[in-house]
Amino acid sequence: MCKWVSFPSRLLALAALLLWAGAATAQVVPVATTVSGNVATVQVGTPAQPLAEVTLTFDDASGLSPSSLGVSARLVDLTDPGLLTRLPGSLLQLDRGFPLLVTIEPPANAGLSFHRTVRVEVHTHALVYAPGSSYRLFKAPLNGSFRDITDEIAPGSVRARGTTGGFSQFLVLTDLRETDSVIAAKTAWLRNRIDALPAAEQSAFDALLDTFQSALASGAYADALVALDAFRARAADRAGTALTDQWRATRDGDNQAGELMAGAATLKFSAAYLRDYGR
């Protein structure tokens, strides 16, 4: 029943994408942002031609407003070499039905800051959900390389969710890489983040990541996921004391705790995906 209910919405979204892409001046897509407490909701497209809804749920935000977020969106060219070189390999693909790039680049003078993490959800009817979906949420610094930050792919039609300790550009991609290689890349990213921590903080996080890798290698998935939960809990516990935990629009700090928490969340997603669907 759910599939039939969502079908008209999917047709509307696909028609809107075709209309936007059909005009040379329509590559930039309008956005409308509303804020309530620690939640910002971005409607991408127009009421008559909706493309997506992006929801940002902050742990603890200050100065959050529609103008302080600096949100924009545009349709991208699937063959643009400048974009393709930003993707981690040829097995990452933009879906022709949803070539949308969302940029969140808060102005430095707008006063936005937050502690720990932001949960990002990109919801669209232009894509179709299936169990074991290869859709993933990717994030990049402005004009930088994209990496997978997914911690959930849910139906409705597709809700791609991830956690981040900062901003600024987001894409939903089809990821055809082997899950083993994705896990290796995410683990290496976390190792690099640990190496940048104060020396007194590194060994405990390294030990938890060692435990995760050993458990995963032996097929002890429950133990591997417990190790990542402990990793994330330690980062949250050390936030604001031993670890810095604030992102500011002035870009003059390092959100150590938030990035560790986000990295553990997306690594847990990939480990659970390996358990449930294999390589």
N, C-alpha and C positions, 0 to 999 in steps of 0.2 A: 504493500500500500504506500509506503513512504516514497518509493521510486516514482510512482505515478503522481503523487502530490508535488514532488519537486520538479517534474519534467517541464511544466510551463515556465517556471523560473529559470531553468537552464536554457530554454529556447530564447527567453528574453535577454539573458546575459550574453549568449552567443550572437544574437542579432545586434546588440549594442556594440560588441567588440567589432563586428564587421562594419558598422556605421562609423565608429571612431577611426578604424584603420583605413577606411576608404577615402578619407580626405587628408591631403598633405598637411593641412593646418591642424588636424585633430589628433596629433600624436600626444600632445599634453592633454591629460584627462582631468576634469574638475574634481575637487575634493571638498567635503564639508565636514568640519571637525566639531564635536561637542565634548564637553568635559563634565563629569560628575564625580566629585571626590578624587579618588586615585585612579579613576578609569577614564580613558579617552576613547571615543568611538569616531572612526573616520569612514564616511560614506564616499566611496569612489565611483565616479560617474554622476549622472543626474537622476532625479527621482523617476523620470521617464525611461532612462537608459542606465540602470544600475549595473555596475561591474563587480563590485566586491565591497565587503565591509571589513575594516581593519580595527581590531580592538586591542588597546594597550592597557594592561592592568599593572600598576606600579605597586611595589611593596610599600614605598613611603616617599611620595613626591612633594616637592615644594616649588611654587611658582608655575604650576601646571595650568595651561590655558591653551585654547586653540592656536593663538598666535605664537606662543612660546615653543610649540612643537616643531613648527616649520615643515609641515607635511606637503608633499607634492607627489604626483603620479604621472606616468606616461607609458604608452605602448612602445615596445622595443622591437627592433628588426631581428628576426630569428637568425639571420645570416650576418649580422653586424660583427666584423672581426674584432672590433674594440671591446665588445661585450663578451664574445666567445673566449678571448684570451684571459678574461677575468674568472672563468669557470675552472674548477680543478679537474680538467681532463675532458676527453671527447665523449665520455659516457654520461655526461650531464646534458639534458635536453630541455629546452623551453617547449612547453606544450603550445601548439598552434592555437588552441582554444583559449589560452590565457597568458598572453605575452606581456604581462603587466609588471612594471618596476615601480615600487613604492619607495620614496626617499623621505626619511625623517631626519632632518638636519636642523636642530634647534639653533636659532640665532644666538650668538655669543652674549649679546646684551639683553636677552629676554628673561634671564633669571631662573631658568629651569634647572633643577637638580633633583636627584633621587638617591636613595640608599638601596643597596643590594641589587635587586633585579627588577626587570620588567617582563611580563608575560605578553607575547605578541601572538595574535591570532589573525590569520588571513582567511576569510570565509568567502567562497564564491560558488555560484550555481553553474559556472561555465565548465567545471570539471566534474567527473563522476567518481564517487568513492567506491572502493572495493576493498575487502579485507586483504591485508598484505600489500596495500598500495605502495607504489614506488615514488609517489609524490613526496617532496621534502621542502621544508622552508630553509632558504639560504639567506645569509646576511653578509654584507661587505661594508668596510669603511668607504667613504665617498670615493668612487672611482677605483677602489682597491679590489683585491681578490675575494671571491665569495667562498663561504664555508657553511657546512650543514649545521644548523642549530636546532633541528627538529627534536621535540620531546613528545609530540603526539600528532597523529593524523586521524581525524574523526569524520564521521559522516555529516552531511547536511548542506549541500552536496559534498563539498570538501572543506574541511576546516584544518588548515595547517597551522600548528602551534609550536612555539619555541620560546625559550627563555634567554634573555641577554642582559649583560651588564652595561650596555651602551647602545649606540646607534651606528649606521644610518640608512643603508639601502637593503631592500628585501625583494626576493624573487621566490616564486614557487616553481620548482623544477622537477622533472622526472630523473631520478637517480638510478642508473643501471649498473653502478659499480657493485662488485662483490662486497657483502657486508663485512667480511674480514678486513678488507682494505679500508673501509670507512671507519671501523673501530680502531685500526692502527693509526689512522690520521688524527682521530679525535683524542686518542691517548697521547700521541706525540704533542698535540697542541696543549693538553693539560700539563704535560711534563715541562714544556717551555714556560707556562705560567708559573708553575711551582719554582722553577729555577730563578724567577724574578722576585720571589718572596724574600723577606728577611731570613737570614740563614737559620735562625732558631725555629722557624716555622716549616722549613722544607722537609725534614726527615719524616715527620708524622704523615704528611700528605703523600710523600713518595711511598711510604710503607703501605698505606691504604690502596694506592694505585697498583703496587706490587701484588697485593692480595687479590685485587680484582683480576689482574692479568693471569695469575697462577690458577685461580678458580675457573676462569673462562677457558683456559687452555685444557683443563681436565674435564670440561663439560659440567662443572658444578655451578650451574647458572644461578641458583638461589644464593649461594655464597658470594658470587660475583656481584649480584645486585645489592646484597646487604653491604658489601664493601663500599659501593658507590653511595648508598644512603648515608653511611657513616662519614664518607668524604664530604658530602654536601652538608651534613649536620655540623661537622667540625668547622667548615668555612662559615656557616651561619653563626656558630657560637663564638668564633674569633673575630667576627665582623665588628668594626668600630673600635676594637682594642688593639689586638696584635696585627690585624689586617685592616687596610683602608677599605671603605665600603661605600664611597660616594662618587657618583658621576655628576659632573657639572657642565653646563653649556659652555663655560669658559675653557673647557678642555685642559685644565691645569692640575689634574689629579689622575690617579689610577684606581679604578674600582676593583681591587684585588679579590675581595670576598665575593662580589657579584659575579665576576667572570669565572671563578672556581665553581660556584654553585651552578651557573648556567652550563659550564662544560661538563659537569657530572651529570646533569639532567639529560643532555643530548646523548652522552655516552651510554647512559642507562637505557635510553630508547633503542639504540642500535644493538646493545647486548640482548635486550628482550626480543627484538626483531630476529636476531640470529637464532635464539632459542625457539621461537615460534615458527619461523619460515625457512631457516637454514641460510646458506650463503647466498 
